[in-house]
Amino acid sequence: MELTTRRAGWPPADGPAAPNDEHKQTRRDTILTITENAATEIRNLIDLPQAPDGAGVRIANDPAEDALTLSLAAMPAEDDTVLDSDGARVFLDARATTLLDDKMLDAVKDPSGDVQFAIDEQSA
């Protein structure tokens, strides 16, 4: 599955940055693996009529709960890392990017047909 990674706001709209520009991307390309099931369910969500163009699923830190939250987002926040897996867009805040490094996002339907997203270790 094709997975591309970039920081929100990068590359700049006016073209590539100069070699010494402070906006260089330094992370390696693999952060979070998105399974085919998860990609399909994310595309189903962002293809809903009420979802704006460029929408995605955002995974962010919730310090009050000491947990990560997953929600539909119209666009990434300024410092989010943006993952795109064949049109399934995932926005990760800085804490989620750190916690989900080398993890896998999957999705399954429970017996009632509701989609449940899960984070697992990547299989070897």
N, CA, C and O atoms as CSV, one atom per row, in Angstrom:
chain,resi,resn,atom,element,x,y,z
A,1,MET,N,N,0.841,-1.177,0.000
A,1,MET,CA,C,0.000,0.000,0.000
A,1,MET,C,C,0.886,1.240,0.000
A,1,MET,O,O,1.829,1.331,0.785
A,2,GLU,N,N,0.589,2.182,-0.867
A,2,GLU,CA,C,1.374,3.414,-0.989
A,2,GLU,C,C,1.078,4.332,0.189
A,2,GLU,O,O,-0.082,4.641,0.463
A,3,LEU,N,N,2.111,4.763,0.878
A,3,LEU,CA,C,1.963,5.640,2.023
A,3,LEU,C,C,2.937,6.790,1.878
A,3,LEU,O,O,4.145,6.582,1.771
A,4,THR,N,N,2.411,8.001,1.873
A,4,THR,CA,C,3.286,9.165,1.811
A,4,THR,C,C,3.137,9.959,3.097
A,4,THR,O,O,2.072,9.963,3.713
A,5,THR,N,N,4.191,10.619,3.492
A,5,THR,CA,C,4.218,11.366,4.741
A,5,THR,C,C,4.716,12.772,4.476
A,5,THR,O,O,5.661,12.972,3.712
A,6,ARG,N,N,4.077,13.746,5.110
A,6,ARG,CA,C,4.580,15.113,5.048
A,6,ARG,C,C,4.094,15.867,6.271
A,6,ARG,O,O,3.139,15.439,6.920
A,7,ARG,N,N,4.719,16.958,6.591
A,7,ARG,CA,C,4.256,17.828,7.665
A,7,ARG,C,C,3.227,18.768,7.075
A,7,ARG,O,O,3.362,19.198,5.929
A,8,ALA,N,N,2.197,19.094,7.845
A,8,ALA,CA,C,1.211,20.057,7.387
A,8,ALA,C,C,1.943,21.354,7.049
A,8,ALA,O,O,2.824,21.787,7.791
A,9,GLY,N,N,1.581,21.962,5.946
A,9,GLY,CA,C,2.231,23.195,5.526
A,9,GLY,C,C,3.529,22.974,4.761
A,9,GLY,O,O,4.209,23.939,4.410
A,10,TRP,N,N,3.887,21.710,4.495
A,10,TRP,CA,C,5.114,21.410,3.758
A,10,TRP,C,C,4.780,20.516,2.599
A,10,TRP,O,O,4.031,19.569,2.842
A,11,PRO,N,N,5.221,20.674,1.389
A,11,PRO,CA,C,6.050,21.806,1.000
A,11,PRO,C,C,5.222,23.079,0.934
A,11,PRO,O,O,4.001,23.019,0.786
A,12,PRO,N,N,5.874,24.225,1.043
A,12,PRO,CA,C,5.137,25.487,0.990
A,12,PRO,C,C,4.438,25.660,-0.359
A,12,PRO,O,O,4.886,25.129,-1.375
A,13,ALA,N,N,3.350,26.399,-0.351
A,13,ALA,CA,C,2.543,26.594,-1.559
A,13,ALA,C,C,3.335,27.258,-2.683
A,13,ALA,O,O,3.032,27.053,-3.858
A,14,ASP,N,N,4.345,28.052,-2.332
A,14,ASP,CA,C,5.107,28.757,-3.357
A,14,ASP,C,C,6.285,27.941,-3.888
A,14,ASP,O,O,7.149,28.487,-4.574
A,15,GLY,N,N,6.333,26.642,-3.583
A,15,GLY,CA,C,7.366,25.771,-4.145
A,15,GLY,C,C,8.343,25.280,-3.102
A,15,GLY,O,O,8.214,25.596,-1.919
A,16,PRO,N,N,9.331,24.500,-3.543
A,16,PRO,CA,C,10.309,23.942,-2.620
A,16,PRO,C,C,11.103,25.018,-1.892
A,16,PRO,O,O,11.299,26.125,-2.394
A,17,ALA,N,N,11.542,24.665,-0.720
A,17,ALA,CA,C,12.307,25.608,0.085
A,17,ALA,C,C,13.772,25.592,-0.323
A,17,ALA,O,O,14.254,24.657,-0.962
A,18,ALA,N,N,14.449,26.638,0.058
A,18,ALA,CA,C,15.892,26.693,-0.153
A,18,ALA,C,C,16.559,25.646,0.725
A,18,ALA,O,O,15.987,25.250,1.740
A,19,PRO,N,N,17.758,25.185,0.360
A,19,PRO,CA,C,18.419,24.129,1.128
A,19,PRO,C,C,18.578,24.415,2.611
A,19,PRO,O,O,18.580,23.474,3.405
A,20,ASN,N,N,18.708,25.656,3.017
A,20,ASN,CA,C,18.888,25.961,4.431
A,20,ASN,C,C,17.579,26.387,5.101
A,20,ASN,O,O,17.606,26.907,6.216
A,21,ASP,N,N,16.438,26.180,4.445
A,21,ASP,CA,C,15.147,26.579,4.994
A,21,ASP,C,C,14.846,25.800,6.269
A,21,ASP,O,O,15.142,24.608,6.354
A,22,GLU,N,N,14.259,26.466,7.259
A,22,GLU,CA,C,13.967,25.830,8.542
A,22,GLU,C,C,12.833,24.820,8.461
A,22,GLU,O,O,12.598,24.115,9.443
A,23,HIS,N,N,12.118,24.711,7.346
A,23,HIS,CA,C,10.977,23.820,7.220
A,23,HIS,C,C,11.339,22.463,6.618
A,23,HIS,O,O,10.456,21.773,6.108
A,24,LYS,N,N,12.580,22.071,6.662
A,24,LYS,CA,C,12.978,20.789,6.096
A,24,LYS,C,C,12.269,19.651,6.824
A,24,LYS,O,O,12.073,19.697,8.038
A,25,GLN,N,N,11.891,18.634,6.060
A,25,GLN,CA,C,11.324,17.442,6.680
A,25,GLN,C,C,12.480,16.512,7.024
A,25,GLN,O,O,13.291,16.180,6.159
A,26,THR,N,N,12.556,16.093,8.279
A,26,THR,CA,C,13.662,15.260,8.699
A,26,THR,C,C,13.226,13.871,9.143
A,26,THR,O,O,14.084,13.015,9.356
A,27,ARG,N,N,11.934,13.612,9.291
A,27,ARG,CA,C,11.471,12.289,9.727
A,27,ARG,C,C,11.608,11.300,8.598
A,27,ARG,O,O,11.526,11.658,7.423
A,28,ARG,N,N,11.819,10.052,8.964
A,28,ARG,CA,C,11.827,9.012,7.956
A,28,ARG,C,C,10.400,8.796,7.477
A,28,ARG,O,O,9.458,9.252,8.125
A,29,ASP,N,N,10.226,8.114,6.363
A,29,ASP,CA,C,8.915,7.989,5.742
A,29,ASP,C,C,7.947,7.075,6.496
A,29,ASP,O,O,6.738,7.281,6.396
A,30,THR,N,N,8.416,6.085,7.239
A,30,THR,CA,C,7.506,5.172,7.922
A,30,THR,C,C,7.252,5.648,9.336
A,30,THR,O,O,8.182,5.767,10.133
A,31,ILE,N,N,6.010,5.920,9.648
A,31,ILE,CA,C,5.609,6.305,10.995
A,31,ILE,C,C,4.568,5.316,11.484
A,31,ILE,O,O,4.774,4.632,12.487
A,32,LEU,N,N,3.475,5.241,10.793
A,32,LEU,CA,C,2.337,4.411,11.163
A,32,LEU,C,C,1.900,3.660,9.913
A,32,LEU,O,O,1.665,4.270,8.870
A,33,THR,N,N,1.791,2.353,10.014
A,33,THR,CA,C,1.293,1.563,8.900
A,33,THR,C,C,-0.227,1.562,8.959
A,33,THR,O,O,-0.807,1.381,10.029
A,34,ILE,N,N,-0.867,1.760,7.827
A,34,ILE,CA,C,-2.328,1.765,7.740
A,34,ILE,C,C,-2.744,0.533,6.951
A,34,ILE,O,O,-2.375,0.380,5.786
A,35,THR,N,N,-3.520,-0.356,7.595
A,35,THR,CA,C,-3.946,-1.570,6.897
A,35,THR,C,C,-4.966,-1.220,5.819
A,35,THR,O,O,-5.543,-0.133,5.824
A,36,GLU,N,N,-5.179,-2.144,4.905
A,36,GLU,CA,C,-6.174,-1.943,3.849
A,36,GLU,C,C,-7.567,-1.726,4.447
A,36,GLU,O,O,-8.323,-0.882,3.965
A,37,ASN,N,N,-7.910,-2.488,5.501
A,37,ASN,CA,C,-9.211,-2.308,6.169
A,37,ASN,C,C,-9.352,-0.896,6.727
A,37,ASN,O,O,-10.388,-0.253,6.557
A,38,ALA,N,N,-8.293,-0.413,7.402
A,38,ALA,CA,C,-8.335,0.936,7.972
A,38,ALA,C,C,-8.435,1.985,6.870
A,38,ALA,O,O,-9.206,2.937,6.989
A,39,ALA,N,N,-7.662,1.818,5.802
A,39,ALA,CA,C,-7.705,2.775,4.693
A,39,ALA,C,C,-9.097,2.827,4.077
A,39,ALA,O,O,-9.600,3.907,3.768
A,40,THR,N,N,-9.714,1.675,3.898
A,40,THR,CA,C,-11.068,1.634,3.329
A,40,THR,C,C,-12.056,2.368,4.228
A,40,THR,O,O,-12.868,3.153,3.738
A,41,GLU,N,N,-11.998,2.124,5.531
A,41,GLU,CA,C,-12.944,2.768,6.459
A,41,GLU,C,C,-12.687,4.273,6.560
A,41,GLU,O,O,-13.631,5.052,6.692
A,42,ILE,N,N,-11.423,4.686,6.498
A,42,ILE,CA,C,-11.117,6.125,6.518
A,42,ILE,C,C,-11.659,6.783,5.254
A,42,ILE,O,O,-12.261,7.854,5.320
A,43,ARG,N,N,-11.446,6.142,4.098
A,43,ARG,CA,C,-11.998,6.705,2.853
A,43,ARG,C,C,-13.521,6.775,2.922
A,43,ARG,O,O,-14.113,7.740,2.440
A,44,ASN,N,N,-14.166,5.766,3.515
A,44,ASN,CA,C,-15.625,5.804,3.680
A,44,ASN,C,C,-16.049,7.020,4.494
A,44,ASN,O,O,-17.049,7.662,4.173
A,45,LEU,N,N,-15.295,7.343,5.548
A,45,LEU,CA,C,-15.619,8.502,6.383
A,45,LEU,C,C,-15.409,9.817,5.642
A,45,LEU,O,O,-16.264,10.702,5.691
A,46,ILE,N,N,-14.281,9.950,4.958
A,46,ILE,CA,C,-13.989,11.236,4.324
A,46,ILE,C,C,-14.755,11.415,3.006
A,46,ILE,O,O,-14.785,12.512,2.448
A,47,ASP,N,N,-15.372,10.338,2.515
A,47,ASP,CA,C,-16.209,10.451,1.319
A,47,ASP,C,C,-17.655,10.789,1.651
A,47,ASP,O,O,-18.472,10.943,0.743
A,48,LEU,N,N,-17.990,10.908,2.941
A,48,LEU,CA,C,-19.351,11.294,3.323
A,48,LEU,C,C,-19.639,12.689,2.779
A,48,LEU,O,O,-18.739,13.527,2.715
A,49,PRO,N,N,-20.895,12.946,2.385
A,49,PRO,CA,C,-21.227,14.262,1.804
A,49,PRO,C,C,-20.884,15.445,2.714
A,49,PRO,O,O,-20.527,16.514,2.217
A,50,GLN,N,N,-20.986,15.276,4.020
A,50,GLN,CA,C,-20.716,16.391,4.934
A,50,GLN,C,C,-19.225,16.613,5.196
A,50,GLN,O,O,-18.860,17.605,5.826
A,51,ALA,N,N,-18.361,15.717,4.730
A,51,ALA,CA,C,-16.913,15.882,4.926
A,51,ALA,C,C,-16.355,16.801,3.839
A,51,ALA,O,O,-16.575,16.557,2.653
A,52,PRO,N,N,-15.637,17.852,4.231
A,52,PRO,CA,C,-15.077,18.774,3.234
A,52,PRO,C,C,-13.916,18.141,2.475
A,52,PRO,O,O,-13.313,17.173,2.939
A,53,ASP,N,N,-13.607,18.696,1.303
A,53,ASP,CA,C,-12.438,18.243,0.548
A,53,ASP,C,C,-11.202,18.399,1.426
A,53,ASP,O,O,-11.054,19.400,2.127
A,54,GLY,N,N,-10.330,17.420,1.387
A,54,GLY,CA,C,-9.105,17.473,2.176
A,54,GLY,C,C,-9.256,16.955,3.587
A,54,GLY,O,O,-8.302,16.995,4.364
A,55,ALA,N,N,-10.447,16.462,3.940
A,55,ALA,CA,C,-10.684,15.951,5.292
A,55,ALA,C,C,-9.871,14.687,5.524
A,55,ALA,O,O,-9.387,14.055,4.585
A,56,GLY,N,N,-9.734,14.336,6.787
A,56,GLY,CA,C,-9.032,13.125,7.171
A,56,GLY,C,C,-9.398,12.737,8.584
A,56,GLY,O,O,-10.209,13.393,9.237
A,57,VAL,N,N,-8.800,11.681,9.037
A,57,VAL,CA,C,-8.969,11.238,10.418
A,57,VAL,C,C,-7.781,11.779,11.202
A,57,VAL,O,O,-6.633,11.614,10.790
A,58,ARG,N,N,-8.056,12.422,12.329
A,58,ARG,CA,C,-6.979,13.003,13.153
A,58,ARG,C,C,-6.825,12.192,14.420
A,58,ARG,O,O,-7.794,11.917,15.127
A,59,ILE,N,N,-5.591,11.816,14.694
A,59,ILE,CA,C,-5.260,11.132,15.942
A,59,ILE,C,C,-4.432,12.116,16.750
A,59,ILE,O,O,-3.380,12.579,16.310
A,60,ALA,N,N,-4.936,12.430,17.960
A,60,ALA,CA,C,-4.304,13.476,18.765
A,60,ALA,C,C,-4.273,13.076,20.234
A,60,ALA,O,O,-5.062,12.247,20.688
A,61,ASN,N,N,-3.357,13.675,20.954
A,61,ASN,CA,C,-3.214,13.458,22.380
A,61,ASN,C,C,-4.355,14.138,23.133
A,61,ASN,O,O,-4.706,15.281,22.838
A,62,ASP,N,N,-4.929,13.434,24.102
A,62,ASP,CA,C,-5.919,14.011,25.007
A,62,ASP,C,C,-5.317,13.966,26.403
A,62,ASP,O,O,-5.457,12.958,27.097
A,63,PRO,N,N,-4.645,15.044,26.835
A,63,PRO,CA,C,-3.948,15.013,28.118
A,63,PRO,C,C,-4.884,14.784,29.303
A,63,PRO,O,O,-4.460,14.218,30.311
A,64,ALA,N,N,-6.136,15.206,29.211
A,64,ALA,CA,C,-7.072,15.014,30.316
A,64,ALA,C,C,-7.354,13.528,30.555
A,64,ALA,O,O,-7.571,13.108,31.691
A,65,GLU,N,N,-7.349,12.751,29.499
A,65,GLU,CA,C,-7.623,11.316,29.603
A,65,GLU,C,C,-6.344,10.486,29.556
A,65,GLU,O,O,-6.392,9.269,29.735
A,66,ASP,N,N,-5.192,11.134,29.315
A,66,ASP,CA,C,-3.927,10.441,29.116
A,66,ASP,C,C,-4.099,9.340,28.068
A,66,ASP,O,O,-3.726,8.185,28.276
A,67,ALA,N,N,-4.673,9.740,26.942
A,67,ALA,CA,C,-4.973,8.799,25.867
A,67,ALA,C,C,-4.933,9.531,24.532
A,67,ALA,O,O,-4.814,10.755,24.481
A,68,LEU,N,N,-5.035,8.763,23.460
A,68,LEU,CA,C,-5.158,9.322,22.122
A,68,LEU,C,C,-6.626,9.300,21.714
A,68,LEU,O,O,-7.369,8.388,22.077
A,69,THR,N,N,-7.036,10.315,20.954
A,69,THR,CA,C,-8.394,10.360,20.416
A,69,THR,C,C,-8.331,10.288,18.899
A,69,THR,O,O,-7.356,10.722,18.285
A,70,LEU,N,N,-9.363,9.747,18.310
A,70,LEU,CA,C,-9.476,9.670,16.858
A,70,LEU,C,C,-10.768,10.379,16.482
A,70,LEU,O,O,-11.832,10.084,17.025
A,71,SER,N,N,-10.663,11.326,15.537
A,71,SER,CA,C,-11.843,12.083,15.121
A,71,SER,C,C,-11.716,12.465,13.654
A,71,SER,O,O,-10.618,12.476,13.097
A,72,LEU,N,N,-12.846,12.776,13.039
A,72,LEU,CA,C,-12.856,13.284,11.678
A,72,LEU,C,C,-12.468,14.758,11.733
A,72,LEU,O,O,-13.004,15.510,12.546
A,73,ALA,N,N,-11.540,15.174,10.873
A,73,ALA,CA,C,-11.057,16.559,10.873
A,73,ALA,C,C,-11.124,17.126,9.468
A,73,ALA,O,O,-10.820,16.434,8.497
A,74,ALA,N,N,-11.522,18.382,9.361
A,74,ALA,CA,C,-11.625,19.046,8.062
A,74,ALA,C,C,-10.257,19.245,7.423
A,74,ALA,O,O,-10.124,19.204,6.200
A,75,MET,N,N,-9.233,19.461,8.262
A,75,MET,CA,C,-7.876,19.691,7.761
A,75,MET,C,C,-6.904,19.411,8.897
A,75,MET,O,O,-7.298,19.381,10.063
A,76,PRO,N,N,-5.637,19.205,8.561
A,76,PRO,CA,C,-4.653,18.995,9.620
A,76,PRO,C,C,-4.370,20.290,10.372
A,76,PRO,O,O,-4.499,21.383,9.821
A,77,ALA,N,N,-3.983,20.152,11.633
A,77,ALA,CA,C,-3.506,21.308,12.396
A,77,ALA,C,C,-2.126,21.696,11.857
A,77,ALA,O,O,-1.481,20.920,11.152
A,78,GLU,N,N,-1.698,22.882,12.193
A,78,GLU,CA,C,-0.447,23.439,11.667
A,78,GLU,C,C,0.747,22.491,11.761
A,78,GLU,O,O,1.498,22.354,10.795
A,79,ASP,N,N,0.934,21.840,12.897
A,79,ASP,CA,C,2.119,21.005,13.104
A,79,ASP,C,C,1.846,19.511,12.957
A,79,ASP,O,O,2.696,18.701,13.327
A,80,ASP,N,N,0.695,19.126,12.434
A,80,ASP,CA,C,0.387,17.707,12.260
A,80,ASP,C,C,1.271,17.069,11.190
A,80,ASP,O,O,1.686,17.720,10.231
A,81,THR,N,N,1.543,15.799,11.379
A,81,THR,CA,C,2.141,14.980,10.326
A,81,THR,C,C,0.976,14.401,9.543
A,81,THR,O,O,0.032,13.877,10.134
A,82,VAL,N,N,1.031,14.487,8.231
A,82,VAL,CA,C,-0.050,14.011,7.370
A,82,VAL,C,C,0.393,12.734,6.677
A,82,VAL,O,O,1.420,12.709,5.998
A,83,LEU,N,N,-0.392,11.668,6.854
A,83,LEU,CA,C,-0.164,10.401,6.164
A,83,LEU,C,C,-1.250,10.249,5.117
A,83,LEU,O,O,-2.411,10.569,5.372
A,84,ASP,N,N,-0.886,9.768,3.955
A,84,ASP,CA,C,-1.873,9.517,2.898
A,84,ASP,C,C,-1.628,8.125,2.347
A,84,ASP,O,O,-0.578,7.845,1.768
A,85,SER,N,N,-2.608,7.263,2.535
A,85,SER,CA,C,-2.519,5.888,2.054
A,85,SER,C,C,-3.610,5.691,1.021
A,85,SER,O,O,-4.746,5.360,1.359
A,86,ASP,N,N,-3.259,5.897,-0.249
A,86,ASP,CA,C,-4.217,5.749,-1.348
A,86,ASP,C,C,-5.493,6.547,-1.100
A,86,ASP,O,O,-6.595,6.038,-1.305
A,87,GLY,N,N,-5.349,7.794,-0.660
A,87,GLY,CA,C,-6.488,8.669,-0.443
A,87,GLY,C,C,-7.059,8.642,0.960
A,87,GLY,O,O,-7.927,9.455,1.281
A,88,ALA,N,N,-6.603,7.738,1.802
A,88,ALA,CA,C,-7.027,7.706,3.208
A,88,ALA,C,C,-6.070,8.595,3.990
A,88,ALA,O,O,-4.929,8.214,4.251
A,89,ARG,N,N,-6.545,9.787,4.363
A,89,ARG,CA,C,-5.680,10.765,5.022
A,89,ARG,C,C,-5.789,10.655,6.537
A,89,ARG,O,O,-6.883,10.621,7.100
A,90,VAL,N,N,-4.612,10.600,7.188
A,90,VAL,CA,C,-4.533,10.541,8.646
A,90,VAL,C,C,-3.638,11.683,9.097
A,90,VAL,O,O,-2.531,11.857,8.588
A,91,PHE,N,N,-4.127,12.462,10.057
A,91,PHE,CA,C,-3.373,13.577,10.618
A,91,PHE,C,C,-2.938,13.175,12.030
A,91,PHE,O,O,-3.770,12.778,12.847
A,92,LEU,N,N,-1.645,13.276,12.317
A,92,LEU,CA,C,-1.112,12.922,13.630
A,92,LEU,C,C,-0.524,14.148,14.301
A,92,LEU,O,O,0.313,14.837,13.718
A,93,ASP,N,N,-0.967,14.431,15.551
A,93,ASP,CA,C,-0.311,15.513,16.269
A,93,ASP,C,C,1.057,15.004,16.728
A,93,ASP,O,O,1.370,13.825,16.564
A,94,ALA,N,N,1.866,15.890,17.300
A,94,ALA,CA,C,3.250,15.537,17.644
A,94,ALA,C,C,3.314,14.359,18.612
A,94,ALA,O,O,4.140,13.463,18.436
A,95,ARG,N,N,2.467,14.348,19.616
A,95,ARG,CA,C,2.491,13.254,20.603
A,95,ARG,C,C,2.076,11.937,19.951
A,95,ARG,O,O,2.695,10.905,20.209
A,96,ALA,N,N,1.046,11.955,19.115
A,96,ALA,CA,C,0.606,10.738,18.422
A,96,ALA,C,C,1.697,10.230,17.480
A,96,ALA,O,O,1.909,9.023,17.363
A,97,THR,N,N,2.386,11.149,16.810
A,97,THR,CA,C,3.472,10.751,15.917
A,97,THR,C,C,4.530,9.974,16.687
A,97,THR,O,O,5.033,8.961,16.201
A,98,THR,N,N,4.870,10.440,17.884
A,98,THR,CA,C,5.864,9.759,18.712
A,98,THR,C,C,5.348,8.412,19.201
A,98,THR,O,O,6.049,7.405,19.099
A,99,LEU,N,N,4.134,8.386,19.728
A,99,LEU,CA,C,3.579,7.153,20.296
A,99,LEU,C,C,3.300,6.083,19.249
A,99,LEU,O,O,3.400,4.892,19.541
A,100,LEU,N,N,2.951,6.494,18.036
A,100,LEU,CA,C,2.540,5.539,17.011
A,100,LEU,C,C,3.665,5.146,16.057
A,100,LEU,O,O,3.436,4.432,15.080
A,101,ASP,N,N,4.870,5.612,16.340
A,101,ASP,CA,C,6.011,5.240,15.520
A,101,ASP,C,C,6.137,3.719,15.507
A,101,ASP,O,O,6.181,3.087,16.562
A,102,ASP,N,N,6.195,3.137,14.316
A,102,ASP,CA,C,6.325,1.689,14.130
A,102,ASP,C,C,5.107,0.902,14.607
A,102,ASP,O,O,5.237,-0.266,14.973
A,103,LYS,N,N,3.928,1.520,14.610
A,103,LYS,CA,C,2.686,0.832,14.963
A,103,LYS,C,C,1.837,0.659,13.704
A,103,LYS,O,O,2.201,1.135,12.629
A,104,MET,N,N,0.699,-0.030,13.851
A,104,MET,CA,C,-0.197,-0.313,12.741
A,104,MET,C,C,-1.622,0.094,13.131
A,104,MET,O,O,-2.103,-0.259,14.208
A,105,LEU,N,N,-2.292,0.841,12.244
A,105,LEU,CA,C,-3.689,1.215,12.431
A,105,LEU,C,C,-4.550,0.236,11.638
A,105,LEU,O,O,-4.360,0.072,10.433
A,106,ASP,N,N,-5.498,-0.416,12.315
A,106,ASP,CA,C,-6.388,-1.365,11.666
A,106,ASP,C,C,-7.826,-0.983,11.991
A,106,ASP,O,O,-8.075,-0.194,12.903
A,107,ALA,N,N,-8.758,-1.536,11.254
A,107,ALA,CA,C,-10.185,-1.298,11.495
A,107,ALA,C,C,-10.941,-2.600,11.291
A,107,ALA,O,O,-10.667,-3.362,10.364
A,108,VAL,N,N,-11.902,-2.838,12.182
A,108,VAL,CA,C,-12.783,-4.009,12.071
A,108,VAL,C,C,-14.195,-3.554,12.398
A,108,VAL,O,O,-14.398,-2.558,13.093
A,109,LYS,N,N,-15.162,-4.296,11.890
A,109,LYS,CA,C,-16.560,-4.024,12.235
A,109,LYS,C,C,-16.957,-4.955,13.365
A,109,LYS,O,O,-16.699,-6.157,13.317
A,110,ASP,N,N,-17.595,-4.379,14.393
A,110,ASP,CA,C,-18.063,-5.207,15.504
A,110,ASP,C,C,-19.364,-5.901,15.089
A,110,ASP,O,O,-19.874,-5.634,14.001
A,111,PRO,N,N,-19.913,-6.786,15.930
A,111,PRO,CA,C,-21.113,-7.541,15.552
A,111,PRO,C,C,-22.310,-6.668,15.151
A,111,PRO,O,O,-23.171,-7.109,14.390
A,112,SER,N,N,-22.365,-5.428,15.664
A,112,SER,CA,C,-23.483,-4.549,15.301
A,112,SER,C,C,-23.208,-3.755,14.025
A,112,SER,O,O,-24.065,-2.994,13.576
A,113,GLY,N,N,-22.007,-3.926,13.429
A,113,GLY,CA,C,-21.670,-3.239,12.183
A,113,GLY,C,C,-20.939,-1.930,12.363
A,113,GLY,O,O,-20.610,-1.268,11.379
A,114,ASP,N,N,-20.672,-1.534,13.620
A,114,ASP,CA,C,-19.928,-0.304,13.883
A,114,ASP,C,C,-18.437,-0.546,13.664
A,114,ASP,O,O,-17.922,-1.619,13.982
A,115,VAL,N,N,-17.757,0.441,13.128
A,115,VAL,CA,C,-16.321,0.335,12.856
A,115,VAL,C,C,-15.548,0.667,14.119
A,115,VAL,O,O,-15.830,1.656,14.796
A,116,GLN,N,N,-14.575,-0.167,14.425
A,116,GLN,CA,C,-13.669,0.045,15.553
A,116,GLN,C,C,-12.249,0.125,15.007
A,116,GLN,O,O,-11.784,-0.786,14.323
A,117,PHE,N,N,-11.566,1.223,15.316
A,117,PHE,CA,C,-10.166,1.356,14.933
A,117,PHE,C,C,-9.301,0.851,16.080
A,117,PHE,O,O,-9.637,1.035,17.250
A,118,ALA,N,N,-8.194,0.219,15.741
A,118,ALA,CA,C,-7.285,-0.317,16.768
A,118,ALA,C,C,-5.838,-0.064,16.348
A,118,ALA,O,O,-5.508,-0.041,15.162
A,119,ILE,N,N,-4.998,0.123,17.342
A,119,ILE,CA,C,-3.566,0.277,17.143
A,119,ILE,C,C,-2.888,-1.001,17.633
A,119,ILE,O,O,-3.114,-1.439,18.761
A,120,ASP,N,N,-2.067,-1.586,16.787
A,120,ASP,CA,C,-1.336,-2.805,17.134
A,120,ASP,C,C,0.131,-2.622,16.795
A,120,ASP,O,O,0.519,-1.688,16.094
A,121,GLU,N,N,0.937,-3.543,17.313
A,121,GLU,CA,C,2.337,-3.610,16.908
A,121,GLU,C,C,2.373,-4.061,15.461
A,121,GLU,O,O,1.518,-4.837,15.034
A,122,GLN,N,N,3.348,-3.590,14.701
A,122,GLN,CA,C,3.506,-4.051,13.328
A,122,GLN,C,C,3.964,-5.500,13.347
A,122,GLN,O,O,4.813,-5.879,14.154
A,123,SER,N,N,3.401,-6.309,12.456
A,123,SER,CA,C,3.829,-7.698,12.372
A,123,SER,C,C,5.147,-7.784,11.640
A,123,SER,O,O,5.432,-7.000,10.734
A,124,ALA,N,N,5.936,-8.741,12.044
A,124,ALA,CA,C,7.273,-8.880,11.453
A,124,ALA,C,C,7.228,-9.450,10.063
A,124,ALA,O,O,8.272,-9.626,9.435
